[in-house]
């Protein structure tokens, strides 16, 4: 396994297309994106996952123990960009979002939009 750059389509990743040889069921993918904020501010995230998912927020320069979970989906789901709406506090500078998705079967992806 390794990290590689990819482009999201409308804020969404299709892991079946990105990882075609990974299998159909019980597979995990991780993604990371960063947001540059000019100041400390609140933001609204619109998150979706198919199937299970988790999102962490980790301010740049912070210790790993300072990362915190902002979204968890423990069940199967059809991916929708507005599946969950979450308010977060962005720190001035880079803010990293880490996304984990577990595919139970069929479609496999994640969406993350920041307002």
N, C-alpha and C positions, 0 to 999 in steps of 0.2 A: 504494500500500500504506500501511496505517496500523495503529496499535495500537488495540484496542478491548476493553473489559471483557467477559468471558464467564464463565459458570459451568460448572464441570466436573461431570459426572454420575459419582458414585462415584470421583472422582479421574481420570476419563478425558475426553478431548476427541474428538469426532467431527468432523474437519475437513471432511468432505464435507457434513455438515449445516450447519456454521458458514460454509462458503465454497461455496455451491451453484453459483456461476457460474465457478469456478476451473478447471474442466476435470477430466478423469479421470486423466491420466498426466503424469508428469514435472513435478509441481507441488510447491512448497515452502511450508510454514507454520512460523511461529515462535510460541511461547507463553512467557509468563513468569509465575511465581508467587513469592511470598515467604513465608518462615517466620520467625517471631519466636522466638528462643531466649533463655531467661532466663539462660543461662550457656554457656560453652564446653562442648560435649559431643559425643559421637559419636551418630550416628543411622543407621538402616538405611533405604535407599530401595528401593522395588520399582518397577521401570521397565518399560514396554512401549511398543513403537512399531510402526506399520504404515504404511509399509514401513521405509525406512531412518530412522535417528534418531541424535541426539546431544543430550547434556545437559551444560550447564556449571553450575558453582556459583561465585557471585560474592558474597563477603561485602560487606555494605553499607559504603560509605565507602572501599572498597579501589579501587585503580587497575584499569582494565580489564585490564592485563597480569597482574593477580593472579587473574583468573578461570581456573578449570581444568576440563578435560574430565573428567567422571566416568562417562560412558557413551557408547559408539559402537556402532551397528548398521549395518554397511555392506551387508548383504544384504536381501533381501525377507523379510518376516516376517508372521505372523498375530499381531495384537495380543493380548497377554495381560498382565495387571497384574503378574504375577510373572516376566516374561520374563527379567529380569536383577535380581539383588539386589546392591546396592552399599553398602558402609560409607562414610560421609562424616563429616567433622569440621565441625560447625556452630560458628560464632563467636557470642559473646554479642551480641544485637541481631538486626537483620534479615539474613537470608541469602537471596539471590535465585537462583532456578533458571531458566535459559533452556533451552528445548526447541526443537529443529529437527526437522522430519519432512519426508521426501521421499516422495511417492506414486509408485510405479511403475505401479499400476493397482488397481482394485477398492477395497476398504476403505482408509480413511486416517485415522489417529488416533494418539493418544499417551496413556499413563497414567503417573501419578507419585503414589506413596503414600509417606508418611513415617511410620516407626514410632519 
